[in-house]
Amino acid sequence: MADSIPSVWHRRPALAGRGLVLVLLVAGGLCSWPCRADPGDFAAMPGLWKIVITPVDHGGRGKPAIEWRCVDEGADPWAAFAVIPLPALASCQRSNQHRSSTGLTWAVNCGGNSQGRGRVGFDSAEHYSAGIVLRDRGEIVRVEGRRRAACTSPSD
């Protein structure tokens, strides 16, 4: 009887291997089940951010402006990243925001036919890109932010 147990495994090693592979595939599939990220799991690091804001007019880039912002872990960290200062957007209203741990999208309504979408997307905890596209004008602004350092005080 002791000889029969090893002989079964010698004759069926492929079956044992297939079973292990099947278990790993099922476990991997359950772990990667598509789901929405919790907006509370905000992916950006607090600190001093260098933000480059480039206006776009009919596909041509304007002169970039640089802003420095100290972003903390306040009640709504998205507020600091979704602010895109452009005089042309002063009268625009944001609505229908959708948040994830790495992105924010929203609808933009600037009156009349000037409607579109805005977005902020993080590709790492220390870098993001953002922009606004209007239906009647196309892309009107590009933004890139990169974390540069820790903030030294709340008044930074």
Secondary structure, DSSP 8 states (H G I E B T S, - for coil): -TTHHHHHHHH-HHHHHHHHHHHHHHHHHHHT------TTS-----EEEEEEEEEEETTEE---EEEEEEE---S-THHHHH----GGGTT-EEEEEEE-SSEEEEEEE-STT-EEEEEEEEEETTEEEEEEEETTTEEEEEEEEEEEE--SSTT-
